[in-house]
């Protein structure tokens, strides 16, 4: 009986562990056609967002205007990630780009 309890407890613990890794696709506004290789956009998304605690992977899709983020939900949450994107000068779903950061972007990254 005791060993059955430990087996059930262990299985539920392992099941919860997998759910801590989340993936979200965030809508943004990208105005240049070379963001992945642009000195401002590509490295900025990867370097800055990967420094955010809990963020594990960032995939920028400039054609679909989305940022796919894989993160550990025990270390961060989606709102913190969206705020970090906003501070880079880009919209993140309903959170608008920080105006000061937006003004600091290269001309090609701004709406014409």
DRENDREN-266634 format. One record per residue: x, y, z of N, C-alpha, C in turn; residue number from 1; chain; residue in one letter. Coordinates in steps of 0.05 Angstrom, whole numbers. Last residue first. Example, Ala and Ser with C-alpha at 12.3 -4.5 7.8 and 13.67 -1.06 7.14 Angstrom:
<rs>
     n_c1     n_c2     n_c3    ca_c1    ca_c2    ca_c3     c_c1     c_c2     c_c3   seq   mol   type
      257      -45      142      273      -21      143      258        1      157     2     A      S
      264     -114      156      246      -90      156      264      -66      156     1     A      A
</rs>
This chain:
<rs>
     n_c1     n_c2     n_c3    ca_c1    ca_c2    ca_c3     c_c1     c_c2     c_c3   seq   mol   type
      136     1065     -832      142     1087     -850      120     1107     -851   112     A      X
      154     1042     -769      132     1044     -788      138     1069     -806   111     A      X
      222     1020     -760      199     1037     -753      179     1037     -776   110     A      X
      266      995     -778      250      980     -759      224      995     -751   109     A      X
      295     1030     -808      282     1009     -822      263      993     -804   108     A      X
      318     1063     -768      297     1073     -785      281     1051     -799   107     A      X
      330     1028     -706      338     1037     -733      314     1046     -749   106     A      X
      303     1053     -643      306     1033     -664      317     1045     -690   105     A      X
      291     1093     -608      319     1085     -610      324     1064     -631   104     A      X
      236     1097     -607      251     1119     -620      281     1111     -624   103     A      X
      225     1052     -576      218     1052     -604      233     1074     -619   102     A      X
      242     1068     -526      257     1046     -539      250     1046     -569   101     A      X
      204     1108     -517      232     1115     -517      249     1094     -531   100     A      X
      156     1078     -519      161     1100     -538      190     1107     -540    99     A      X
      147     1010     -518      157     1033     -502      166     1054     -521    98     A      X
       91      983     -553      120      988     -551      126     1012     -533    97     A      X
       34      958     -517       47      974     -538       76      978     -532    96     A      X
        4      898     -506       23      917     -494       37      932     -516    95     A      X
      -25      859     -533      -39      884     -525      -21      905     -512    94     A      X
       30      836     -566        1      832     -564      -12      858     -556    93     A      X
       76      879     -563       74      851     -554       45      845     -547    92     A      X
      115      923     -603       89      915     -591       91      886     -583    91     A      X
      182      944     -587      163      930     -603      137      924     -588    90     A      X
      224      961     -555      213      979     -575      192      967     -594    89     A      X
      239      933     -512      258      932     -535      248      951     -558    88     A      X
      197      937     -479      221      953     -472      242      952     -493    87     A      X
      165      898     -502      157      926     -504      181      944     -498    86     A      X
      192      853     -484      190      858     -512      183      888     -517    85     A      X
      181      857     -429      209      858     -438      210      864     -468    84     A      X
      126      851     -430      137      876     -421      166      879     -430    83     A      X
      123      797     -445      112      818     -463      123      846     -455    82     A      X
      147      774     -400      159      771     -426      149      793     -445    81     A      X
      110      787     -361      137      796     -358      152      795     -385    80     A      X
       65      758     -381       64      788     -378       92      800     -376    79     A      X
       80      704     -376       77      716     -403       76      747     -402    78     A      X
      131      696     -326      104      693     -337      102      708     -363    77     A      X
      182      655     -294      172      680     -306      143      675     -315    76     A      X
      191      608     -267      211      629     -264      202      656     -276    75     A      X
      152      573     -278      159      576     -250      178      599     -246    74     A      X
      150      570     -333      129      586     -319      134      588     -289    73     A      X
      200      578     -376      194      563     -352      174      580     -336    72     A      X
      187      585     -447      196      594     -421      187      576     -399    71     A      X
      192      604     -513      190      581     -496      202      589     -469    70     A      X
      160      645     -559      177      644     -536      171      619     -520    69     A      X
      156      674     -621      149      650     -606      170      647     -584    68     A      X
      130      730     -647      153      721     -632      144      697     -616    67     A      X
      108      752     -712      104      739     -686      131      733     -673    66     A      X
       99      765     -767      100      785     -746       93      773     -719    65     A      X
      106      731     -808       81      728     -794       78      750     -772    64     A      X
      158      750     -822      137      749     -842      109      748     -828    63     A      X
      190      743     -777      185      770     -787      163      771     -807    62     A      X
      191      709     -723      181      704     -750      172      731     -761    61     A      X
      238      689     -677      225      713     -689      216      705     -717    60     A      X
      240      652     -621      240      649     -650      224      673     -662    59     A      X
      275      635     -564      261      657     -577      263      652     -607    58     A      X
      278      598     -503      282      599     -532      264      621     -543    57     A      X
      275      607     -448      293      587     -458      298      588     -488    56     A      X
      267      649     -393      263      647     -422      284      627     -433    55     A      X
      282      653     -339      262      633     -347      258      630     -377    54     A      X
      300      720     -341      299      696     -324      276      678     -334    53     A      X
      326      745     -400      303      745     -381      302      719     -367    52     A      X
      363      734     -437      373      743     -411      351      744     -390    51     A      X
      333      726     -482      345      702     -469      358      709     -442    50     A      X
      321      778     -496      300      761     -485      311      736     -471    49     A      X
      372      798     -513      357      810     -491      336      792     -479    48     A      X
      388      762     -555      405      768     -532      389      778     -508    47     A      X
      342      760     -590      354      736     -579      370      742     -554    46     A      X
      330      814     -601      310      796     -591      323      772     -577    45     A      X
      381      832     -619      368      844     -596      347      826     -584    44     A      X
      392      802     -665      408      797     -641      395      809     -616    43     A      X
      347      824     -698      353      796     -693      368      791     -667    42     A      X
      349      885     -696      326      867     -689      335      839     -680    41     A      X
      400      908     -709      383      918     -687      363      897     -678    40     A      X
      421      882     -752      438      885     -728      421      894     -704    39     A      X
      381      833     -784      385      861     -779      402      864     -753    38     A      X
      365      782     -791      393      787     -794      401      816     -789    37     A      X
      311      784     -780      327      762     -768      357      768     -770    36     A      X
      292      828     -810      294      829     -780      312      808     -769    35     A      X
      282      846     -861      307      831     -855      312      830     -825    34     A      X
      242      880     -872      241      854     -884      266      837     -879    33     A      X
      210      919     -820      231      915     -839      230      886     -849    32     A      X
      168      920     -783      165      935     -808      188      931     -828    31     A      X
      128      885     -741      155      886     -752      153      899     -779    30     A      X
       93      879     -685       93      894     -710      121      898     -719    29     A      X
       67      817     -657       82      842     -655       79      857     -682    28     A      X
       41      766     -617       38      782     -641       53      809     -637    27     A      X
       70      709     -592       63      737     -586       63      752     -612    26     A      X
       60      646     -570       65      661     -594       53      689     -590    25     A      X
       91      606     -521       71      626     -528       79      640     -554    24     A      X
      100      549     -482      107      563     -507       84      581     -514    23     A      X
      127      527     -420      105      537     -436      116      549     -462    22     A      X
      142      483     -370      153      494     -395      129      501     -413    21     A      X
      112      461     -331      124      486     -325      137      499     -350    20     A      X
       93      411     -344       76      433     -350       88      460     -344    19     A      X
      131      375     -324      130      380     -353      114      404     -360    18     A      X
      117      373     -270      143      385     -278      143      392     -308    17     A      X
       70      345     -267       69      373     -262       95      387     -272    16     A      X
       90      293     -275       71      304     -294       69      335     -291    15     A      X
      120      284     -229      134      286     -255      115      299     -276    14     A      X
       79      283     -192      100      303     -190      114      306     -217    13     A      X
       50      238     -207       37      264     -208       57      287     -206    12     A      X
       89      198     -198       78      203     -225       65      230     -227    11     A      X
       96      201     -143      119      207     -161      108      213     -189    10     A      X
       46      186     -124       56      212     -118       78      220     -137     9     A      X
       44      133     -142       24      152     -151       33      181     -146     8     A      X
       88      111     -113       87      110     -143       67      131     -154     7     A      X
       72      119      -60       96      133      -71       96      133     -101     6     A      X
       26       85      -59       24      114      -53       47      129      -65     5     A      X
       51       36      -67       31       46      -87       27       75      -84     4     A      X
       80       31      -20       94       33      -45       76       44      -68     3     A      X
       38       25       16       55       48       18       70       52       -8     2     A      X
       16      -24        0        0        0        0       17       25        0     1     A      X
</rs>
